[in-house]
Amino acid sequence: MGLVYEMVWMRRLSVLLGGSALASAFTIGAFMAGLAVGALAARWLRGPAHRTYAKLEVAAALWALAFPILHEPLAAWGVTTPGARWLVAAVLLIPPAAALGATWPVIVRSLTAKAAARLYALNTTGAVVGVLGSTFLLLPNLGVRGTELAAASAGLGAAALALQLGPPGERRSMGVASSQATWPWLLAAAAAGFSALGLEVIWMRLAAVALGATVQTIGLVLATFLGTVALGAALGERWPAEPRTAIPWALGALGALALLGASGWGLLPYGVAQLYSAAGPSGPSWGAGALAVLLMGAAPIASGLAFSLLVRCLGPERAGGLYAANTVGSIAGAWLGGLWALPVLEARGAVLLFSLVAALSALPLAARPWPALPAVVLAVFLPTWDAQLFAVGVHLRISDFSDPSPRAIRQFADEGWTLLAYDHGPTGAVAVGRSNRTGNVWLSINGKVDASTGDDMPTQELSGVLPVRAAGGAERVLVVGLASGVTAGAVLAEPGVEELLLVELEPAVVAASRYFDHVNGRPLDDPRTTLVLDDARAVLQRPGPAWDVIVSEPSNPWITGVSSLFTLEYWQAARARLRPDGVLCQWVQLYGLGPEELRGVLRTFTHVFPDTWLFVTVDGSDVLLLGGAAELPPNLPARPLLTPEQVRRFAGSGWLNTDDRPRVEWEAPRWLHYDTGASNHALLRAAAE
């Protein structure tokens, strides 16, 4: 249940910390630090192993049951004090993670070395079940709190089962290296964790670029990673050769297989096309696991094999130290991969770093350098990252292809446009391109075009003009999302605006926005502008002055992370930061949403802003919701399609999109390859009549 707890608590704390790369890295690091503390402390836990294990499971389950009670007052204190939110996250995560981290070392200390390796494989297999169950069953149907309760119930059940079964029956045995110095093996465990988690961060980010950043894709890729780790651990338990001599080869294989997978990254868009051709619109989503094997190159198998062999080599009595070393290395890999390696070294350099660390860590344990040689050779011939292919988002556009052949995809990626910039930022891959025929400049994030100087201009301009004029003389404006900067420029061009706060999560977007300076009025150079690189929810929850207008530009509520900007709690936080007659403008797309998801978004928005006007900016594509204005002034450049009464009637009654149950995030991805824009637009026009 450890992975289920982690997934649920990360969702809870993302509301407090925000969705920035630093916040995500800190949350993962705090949880894993707790695991390491528990693994080290396990040696001092006395008593029968089954009873101690049961107590640890009960402690974690009770913490999960009490988590909301603990979270609410601590979070309220955390948002009021600079830096306190990080302390709150650590206080909430480390104690239960420590209890979970001690469970495996406590159980295996009474087992044989082979049985300990077998238990590690079974434990990892359980994590796969937890990830898949949470992603496709528990969270969609029970919500965050329901899943938390289900995990706690399973933990209590595991404790009761351990007490019922009694102590393990296998006799404790020493590992083959128990009489030798342990530090080389502990360093090997740390290196394996460092490389595996660093590579996992890269693989998850590239999966978002190549396959889509939906919660289902991320869950399948994570489950594939854990499943192959479990397979490797099972191989290690049965490995016939001497573990001590096999470990260097396992580490070398980790590096070599990761590089082999990276050599095939350019095939991923073609794989998406074949899955779509074979299984229709749902094919790419359900085939993400198969494509993830190509993405990873089976390297996690070698990772699980290496750790399993290390358990056999050191013996169960040193399992706690081994697990702690592996976890500390994993923390370093996750932090370095997400915050530095991928943004600075880009995809090719990052995978080279972690792959070669894994391979070269075999040298101190091997008599000769042969285990590291395959990775070194593959590193020399590793191809560069094909930015041109991934910038255009084949995984999102494949339904538009009449011919999904490799030739057509390559032609789509190469012809008719020029790539101006491409950057793997801390939270996403940002590209800027220009049409050779029309001169249209566009900006994409993970392959999804979010701004342009073409069809998107009406939405971008009206997002700034409409709310400022509807507010009747706005002086202080907050804009969530920089993108092209056109909206920010439109705000600053309105008379009376004295202050603009721009909140942008991805630093790479700031540099990319400069390619739109010829149309956006250069808002970043305006002295009235303050740019904050942070998560919007984190900014809104901090104490501060009220705003006359808030503009929320990010679209695509099916993207994990962005989805938190379309929930009841987000709009309530925005309402609390507006002056009494302030106005909120929300950009909503019509494509990629089913009719029920569209109604759910409108229903949730009007629950916070009963006076909501709906404007269509691009037929069949984009609408703007204007909340907080009881009446509209006559000087607006566009007229609404729906009045507040019509919006409420169209939205109807039913479920709300909340942090606990973000139904849009889970259900919208199934509509990505259907043309819902035109049908949703027709429904809105019918509502207007």
CORGIHU-V10284 format. One record per backbone hydrogen bond with DSSP energy under -1.0 kcal/mol. CO is the residue of the C=O (numbers start at 1). NH is the residue of the N-H. If there is no record, write none. Layout:
BEGIN
CO & NH
CO & NH
END
This chain:
BEGIN
1 & 5
2 & 6
3 & 7
4 & 8
5 & 9
6 & 10
7 & 11
8 & 12
9 & 13
10 & 14
13 & 17
14 & 18
20 & 24
21 & 25
22 & 26
23 & 27
24 & 28
25 & 29
26 & 30
27 & 31
28 & 32
29 & 33
30 & 34
31 & 35
32 & 36
33 & 37
34 & 38
35 & 39
36 & 40
37 & 41
38 & 42
41 & 44
42 & 45
48 & 52
49 & 53
50 & 54
51 & 55
52 & 56
53 & 57
54 & 58
55 & 59
56 & 60
57 & 61
58 & 62
59 & 63
60 & 64
61 & 65
62 & 66
66 & 70
67 & 71
68 & 72
70 & 74
71 & 75
72 & 76
73 & 77
74 & 78
75 & 79
77 & 80
81 & 84
83 & 87
84 & 88
85 & 89
86 & 90
87 & 91
88 & 92
89 & 93
90 & 94
93 & 97
94 & 98
95 & 99
96 & 100
97 & 101
98 & 102
102 & 106
103 & 107
104 & 108
105 & 109
107 & 110
108 & 111
111 & 173
112 & 116
113 & 117
114 & 118
115 & 119
116 & 120
117 & 121
118 & 122
119 & 123
120 & 124
121 & 125
122 & 126
123 & 127
124 & 128
125 & 129
126 & 130
127 & 131
128 & 132
129 & 133
130 & 134
131 & 135
132 & 136
133 & 137
133 & 138
134 & 139
137 & 141
138 & 142
139 & 143
143 & 147
144 & 148
145 & 149
146 & 150
147 & 151
148 & 152
149 & 153
150 & 154
151 & 155
152 & 156
153 & 157
154 & 158
155 & 159
156 & 160
157 & 161
158 & 162
159 & 163
160 & 164
161 & 165
162 & 166
175 & 178
177 & 180
182 & 186
183 & 187
184 & 188
185 & 189
186 & 190
187 & 191
188 & 192
189 & 193
190 & 194
191 & 195
192 & 196
193 & 197
194 & 198
195 & 199
196 & 200
197 & 201
198 & 202
199 & 203
200 & 204
201 & 205
202 & 206
203 & 207
204 & 208
205 & 209
206 & 210
207 & 211
207 & 212
213 & 560
214 & 218
215 & 219
216 & 220
217 & 221
218 & 222
219 & 223
220 & 224
221 & 225
222 & 226
223 & 227
224 & 228
225 & 229
226 & 230
227 & 231
228 & 232
229 & 233
230 & 234
231 & 235
232 & 236
233 & 237
234 & 238
242 & 246
243 & 247
246 & 250
247 & 251
248 & 252
249 & 253
250 & 254
251 & 255
252 & 256
253 & 257
254 & 258
255 & 259
256 & 260
257 & 261
258 & 262
259 & 263
261 & 264
262 & 265
264 & 267
265 & 268
267 & 271
268 & 272
269 & 273
270 & 274
271 & 275
272 & 276
273 & 277
274 & 278
275 & 279
276 & 280
280 & 283
282 & 286
283 & 287
285 & 288
287 & 291
288 & 292
289 & 293
290 & 294
291 & 295
292 & 296
293 & 297
296 & 299
298 & 301
299 & 303
300 & 304
301 & 305
302 & 306
303 & 307
304 & 308
305 & 309
306 & 310
307 & 311
308 & 312
309 & 313
310 & 314
311 & 315
312 & 176
313 & 177
315 & 318
316 & 319
318 & 322
319 & 323
320 & 324
321 & 325
322 & 326
323 & 327
324 & 328
325 & 329
326 & 330
327 & 331
328 & 332
329 & 333
330 & 334
331 & 335
332 & 336
333 & 337
334 & 338
335 & 339
336 & 340
336 & 341
337 & 342
340 & 344
341 & 345
342 & 346
345 & 349
346 & 350
347 & 351
348 & 352
349 & 353
350 & 354
351 & 355
352 & 356
353 & 357
354 & 358
355 & 359
356 & 360
357 & 361
359 & 362
360 & 363
362 & 365
369 & 372
372 & 376
373 & 377
374 & 378
375 & 379
376 & 380
377 & 381
385 & 387
386 & 390
387 & 391
393 & 396
393 & 397
394 & 398
397 & 400
398 & 401
405 & 409
406 & 410
407 & 411
408 & 412
409 & 413
410 & 414
411 & 415
416 & 436
418 & 434
421 & 432
423 & 425
423 & 430
428 & 425
429 & 446
430 & 423
431 & 444
432 & 420
432 & 421
433 & 442
434 & 418
435 & 439
440 & 435
441 & 453
442 & 433
443 & 450
443 & 451
444 & 431
445 & 448
448 & 445
451 & 443
454 & 457
456 & 460
457 & 461
458 & 462
459 & 463
461 & 465
462 & 466
465 & 469
466 & 470
467 & 471
469 & 472
475 & 498
475 & 499
476 & 548
476 & 549
477 & 501
478 & 551
479 & 503
480 & 553
482 & 485
485 & 489
486 & 490
487 & 491
488 & 492
489 & 493
491 & 494
494 & 497
499 & 477
500 & 530
501 & 479
502 & 532
503 & 481
506 & 509
507 & 511
508 & 512
509 & 513
511 & 514
512 & 515
513 & 516
514 & 517
516 & 519
516 & 520
522 & 525
523 & 526
526 & 529
528 & 500
530 & 502
532 & 504
532 & 534
535 & 539
536 & 540
537 & 541
547 & 579
548 & 583
549 & 478
550 & 585
551 & 480
552 & 587
556 & 559
559 & 563
562 & 565
563 & 566
567 & 571
568 & 572
569 & 573
570 & 574
571 & 575
572 & 576
575 & 578
577 & 547
579 & 582
583 & 550
584 & 627
585 & 552
586 & 625
588 & 623
594 & 598
595 & 599
596 & 600
597 & 601
598 & 602
599 & 603
600 & 604
601 & 605
602 & 606
603 & 607
605 & 609
610 & 612
611 & 628
613 & 626
614 & 641
614 & 642
615 & 624
618 & 621
618 & 622
621 & 590
622 & 617
622 & 618
623 & 588
624 & 615
625 & 586
626 & 613
627 & 584
642 & 614
643 & 647
644 & 648
645 & 649
646 & 650
647 & 651
648 & 652
657 & 568
660 & 144
661 & 658
661 & 663
662 & 666
663 & 667
664 & 668
668 & 671
669 & 672
671 & 674
674 & 676
676 & 680
677 & 681
678 & 682
679 & 683
680 & 684
681 & 685
682 & 686
683 & 687
684 & 688
685 & 689
END
